[in-house]
Amino acid sequence: MKLTKEDREIIKKAEKLWKTKYISKRHSVSSILVSKKGKVLEGMSMEFECGIAVCAERVAMFKMMPEEDEIKTIIAMYDNKIIPPCGVCRELMSEMNKKNLENTWIIVSRNKKVKLKELLKFDWQKVFQ
């Protein structure tokens, strides 16, 4: 799916966030999340000397909860490059609310977005239903 004007604004916000916030020793990722209700949340990846790390997307998701659990759009960016969320972040989006599989847009490049279900095609949890 092609990007909307709103999507392009989200990309600009992710770029600005990446350029202006903390940059860790290894790498730093920024994320912008727009909730279903329209709340815009920022996240920066966090890496600590002890080996603990948290993805930028998860930081933004944790800021959203517990008030909301549905994501409208999310983006992650590293060094002005849009990157897809890691497997853990994809799984968390699905676990937060199954509606996110069908309804969440993930911006994967400067001209394309996809639904979460396209990045998480095979739901392992169906075995238990």
N, C-alpha and C positions, 0 to 999 in steps of 0.2 A: 504494500500500500504506500502511496506517495505521502509525503509529509504535508501538514497543514501550516498555516501561518503560526498557529499556537505552538506546534512542534518546533518550528524554527526559533521561536522565542525561548523555548525550553533549552535548545542547544546553546543559545547565547548565554543563558544563565549558567549552564554547566561549564562553559568555557571560562566565564568570569570567575566562578567559584574555584575552578582548578588553578587559575592564575593568582588568586588573591589569598587562598587559605594555606594552612600548614602543608608543607611538603616533607614527607618522611625521608629517612636515609636511603631506603631502597626504591620505592616508587609511591606515588600518591594518585588516587583515583577520586574524582568527584562524581556526585550523583544528584540528579534532580528528580523528585517524585511528585506527581500531581495526583492527589487522592480523588476518589469518585466525587466527593463533595467540593472539589476545586482547591483544596489547601495545597500550597506549594511547600515542599520540605526539601532541605538540603542535607547531603551526607558527604563526609570525607572519609576515606579509608584510614584506619588507624593501625599502626604497627609499633610494637614495643620491643625493647631490648630483650625481654624475657621470652620472646617468640610468639606472643599472643597477637593476633591480628583480626580485624573485622573489616569486611568489605564496605565500601561507600553506600551501596544499595541497601544493605542491611541497616546501616546507621539511619538512613532516611526512613526505612520501614519501621524501625523501632521508635522513631519520633512520632510516627503516625498512630501507633497503637498505644493504649487500648481504645481510643476514641473512634478510630476507623480501622477497617481491615480490607477495604477494596481500593485497588490501585487503578487509576485511569491511564496514566502514562508514566514511564520511567526511562531514564537514560543514565549511562555511565560514560565517563570520559577520562582518558589518560593522555597527557601531552597533546591536547587538541585533537585526539583521535577518539572517535566513538567506539566503544567496545561493548560486546554483549555481556550480560550478567553471567557469573560463574554458575555451575550446577547447584551449589548450595543456595545461592540467592534465588534461582529459578524455583527450586523446591520449596523454599520458605514462602515465596509469593503464592504458590499453589496451596500450601498448608494453611496459610492465613485465612484464605477464603477460596473455596473451589470456584467461585464465580470469576476469580482472577484469570483462570485458564482461558475462558471465553472472552473476557472483557478488557484485559490489560494489554495496552499497546506498549511495545518495547522498541525504542528507536535504536536501530542497529547500524545505521550509516547516515550520511548527510542527505540521503534521498530516499530512505526506506525505513518502514517500521513494520513489525510483525506482531501478531498476538502471541501471548505466552504459550498457548497450546502448540504453536509451531516450533518453539524451542524446547518444549517438554512433551514430546509426542506420546511417549509410552508411559502411562501412569501405572507404576508398580503397585499402587494401593488397590487397584481393581481386583487383585487376587483375593483380598480380604473381605470383599463385599458379598 
